[in-house]
Amino acid sequence: MHWRHTSQTSVMTGNGGCAIQLLATLVDSDDAEESEYRFLVNGKHVKYVTVGPGVYPKDERTFAPVRIPMLPPFPPGDWNVGHISKDEVTGRPVFLHTSHEDLPGVRSIWHPQQIDHLELTKVKRIRQNIYVATCARLEGSVLVKIAEFPWQMHCYEAESAAYEQIEGKGIGPDFLGHVTEAGRVIGFVLEYLDDARPARFEDLLNCQRVLANLHAHGIRHGDINKYNFLVQKEKVTLIDFDSARLCSNQSELDAEYQSLERSLLDCSLKGKP
Ligand SMILES: *[C@@H]1O[C@H](CO)[C@@H](O)[C@H](O)[C@H]1NC(C)=O
């Protein structure tokens, strides 16, 4: 099974009386499993919709804006989770059920600032779940990292917690706040280092310094590669803390420290965004 992610830029398309915007897609290329969608309705309400296999032709499931009219009318009401399948009689796609569910959120909430995802204007996509954005409450461009689907939330727990541990210690980018959707935390906003480059071998000493600083706080990074050390002039910033864990085992920390030199020499693209 292969999962294919796609994301469209913000184009609104009418659906009955609603404006529908597709925010994220996860389709199974074998079409054996449900496809998942994150929609924004009327510029305000996020709705998570699953579509049964075989409901739409395989290559039409990404719902490029021109295809959004192929979706059945979105039922009115305060629902956030819905499922589309084929109507047994007509064979046409219909919403089989919708419900309002208490979706999970990130629980490691420590920063005083919370920013609703609707306050963020996407400028550029970096990865599926990471984008550069602007926000009226923040200066310049920022980096946004969010869970696109509720079941991905656990991946953000450790990373949000790690940012609290390293706050103000000159190890990672500045943590600017938690991102919310309908009140629950789905990710965070970081300082965006747009003039940074991945580390090279000649940056070894500066990279070692920042990694030693992390280890001195009892944290193991867990994903050492040159793309996770961003260099600006002399300054090195460590990023990507989703594998970070508290670690009191000195030999594990030493092993990670030793692996850094090898990683900077690695010519493969391991870890490239
Ligand atoms: C520390 O980690 C090493 C390597 O994983 C392991 O062999 C060792 O038993 C660990 N020591 C302690 C005290 O847990």
The ligand as a Tripos MOL2 file, in Angstrom:
@<TRIPOS>MOLECULE
LIG
   14    14     1     0     0
SMALL
NO_CHARGES

@<TRIPOS>ATOM
      1 C1         22.8130    2.4740   28.1530 C.3       1 LIG1
      2 O1         22.6500    2.2110   26.7580 O.3       1 LIG1
      3 C2         23.4630    1.1600   26.2750 C.3       1 LIG1
      4 C3         23.3290    1.1300   24.7650 C.3       1 LIG1
      5 O2         21.9900    1.1860   24.3650 O.3       1 LIG1
      6 C4         23.0460   -0.1300   26.9490 C.3       1 LIG1
      7 O3         23.8500   -1.2010   26.4780 O.3       1 LIG1
      8 C5         23.2100    0.0340   28.4560 C.3       1 LIG1
      9 O4         22.7380   -1.1200   29.1210 O.3       1 LIG1
     10 C6         22.4540    1.2430   28.9640 C.3       1 LIG1
     11 N1         22.7800    1.5040   30.3520 N.am      1 LIG1
     12 C7         21.8640    1.7220   31.2690 C.2       1 LIG1
     13 C8         22.3790    2.0140   32.6400 C.3       1 LIG1
     14 O5         20.6730    1.6780   31.0350 O.2       1 LIG1
@<TRIPOS>BOND
     1     1     2 1
     2     1    10 1
     3     2     3 1
     4     3     4 1
     5     3     6 1
     6     4     5 1
     7     6     7 1
     8     6     8 1
     9     8     9 1
    10     8    10 1
    11    10    11 1
    12    11    12 1
    13    12    13 1
    14    12    14 2
@<TRIPOS>SUBSTRUCTURE
     1 LIG1         1 GROUP 0 **** ****
